[in-house]
Amino acid sequence: MSTLKKNKRIKRAKQLEAYGENKPTFGNSIIYRGKAKYLGGNGRKPTGISRRLFKKNLQKIRVIEDGKVVRRRVPVSLIRSGVIEKPVVRAPFTIDEPQD
């Protein structure tokens, strides 16, 4: 195995560990016909079942990864939960004050 492939796999493994799998998952889309029994109908019957994709809500944002700022496609669920560390944005044309 070449070193290039090995480094690529290591990099991919780090990404999977940090952000999880970003591939869409499969499910079914079910179309119903009829009126529900509690509304006085005969019951709802499925007329069509087709496969569909449930895609993750991916956003392209800047994140801190190994001390560097990089752009990644990250699910919103991870951003909201605070798993993702975003870089600190400061006002333009300002100088950071030294901390004592």
N, C-alpha and C positions, 0 to 999 in steps of 0.2 A: 504494500500500500504506500502510495506516495505521501510525502509530508503535506502537500497542498490539500489533499483529500482529508487527511487527518485533522489539519487545522480548521478546515471548513466544518467538519463534523463537530469538533469541540465548540466552535463558535455557535453553531446551530443548537447544540445542547444547552449552552448558556442562555440563549434566547428563549428556548422552550421552558427552561427552569424559571426564568424571570416573568415571562408574559403568557405562558401556556400555549396551547395549540390554537391558532387563529383560523383554522379551516372551518368551513361551514359544515353543519350537521344535517343529516337527512331526516325527514319526517313525512307525514301525510297531510294532504289537503282534502278534507271531506266535504262534499256538497250534499245538503239535505233537502228533502221535499216533504211537505205536509205540515199539519198543524199539531202542536203539542197536545198531549192528552189532557193536561190540566186546563187547557184553554177550550176544551170541548172537541178536540180533533181525534183522529184515529192513531196518532203517534207519528213521530218524524222518522222517515226512512232515508238511508243514504242512497243517493243515485249515482255518485261517482267518487272514486278514491284515486287520487294521483299523487305521485311522489313530488316533494318540493324540498328546497334548501332553506335552512334557517341560518342566515348569515349573521356574523357578529358585527356589532356597530363599531367598526374600526375608524380611528381618527389618526391622522398623521401629525404627531407632536414631537417637540424636542424633549428628550429625557436625559438624565444624568446616568451614565453607564460606565463603571470603572473609572470614575473621576473625570470623564469626558462628556461633552454635550453632543448627542447624536440624535438624528431624526429616526423615529420608529413608528410603525403602524400598530397602535395599541388599542385594545378594547376599552370602551368607555366605562365598563363595569370596574376595571382595574384602576382607572383614573379616579372615579368617585370613591372607591374604597380606600384610597390613599396608599396603594401598593407602589404606584409609580412615583418616582422622585423627579419633580420638574425643576429646571434651573431657576435661580432667583433672578427676576427681571428688575432692573433698576431704571430710574428715570434717565433719559438721554442727556448727555453733556454734563454729567455730575461725576464727582470724584468720591470714591468711598473714603469715609473717615477712618483713620486708624483706631483700632480697638485697644484700650489700655487694660 
